[in-house]
Amino acid sequence: MAVTFISGGQRSGKSSYAQQLAEASSKQPVYLATARHWDEDFSQRIERHQRDRGPQWTTVEEEKHLGRVALEKRTVLLDCITLWLTNIFHDNSCDVEAALQVAKNEWELLLKKNNELIVVSNELGMGIHARDEVSRKFTDLQGWMNQHIARRADRVILMVSGLPLIIK
């Protein structure tokens, strides 16, 4: 299992860079989508991402249980940790400790798969301090999970204004 972790701000170029890496690594990469169709805006974002990928891609949708997906010996682009954590956080009544434990358990199950994993996540908390308690809790959850993933990753890349900065 090789893990490349790509983090950055919104619209920093994370997904397109990750897609380029996956396409360079495999003729038939897998896109592991974690988004829920919360509203029309999310549905439009999902459709845009699907249009950006070519016919060589296989899309697998899984909102929470990443360890259940059979993806052995494939190049997998997981996009994204933030949406996946949102689902877990929401389904655990915004309890940070419970959500973090569920996420870490699922992450460990995913790491048991024999594949190349390219992971996209948002780097929250580098700008405006969240106004409400739930948003602050989620920012904490995201930061702790990003740290957990980065520690285990073989490569860590921070995207800034469309440029990849190699961290590890």
Secondary structure as GFF3:
##gff-version 3
##sequence-region A 1 168
A	DSSP	beta_strand	2	8	.	.	.	ID=ss1
A	DSSP	alpha_helix	14	25	.	.	.	ID=ss2
A	DSSP	beta_strand	30	33	.	.	.	ID=ss3
A	DSSP	alpha_helix	40	52	.	.	.	ID=ss4
A	DSSP	beta_strand	58	61	.	.	.	ID=ss5
A	DSSP	three_ten_helix	66	68	.	.	.	ID=ss6
A	DSSP	beta_strand	75	79	.	.	.	ID=ss7
A	DSSP	alpha_helix	81	91	.	.	.	ID=ss8
A	DSSP	alpha_helix	96	111	.	.	.	ID=ss9
A	DSSP	beta_strand	116	122	.	.	.	ID=ss10
A	DSSP	alpha_helix	133	152	.	.	.	ID=ss11
A	DSSP	beta_strand	155	160	.	.	.	ID=ss12
A	DSSP	beta_strand	163	166	.	.	.	ID=ss13
###
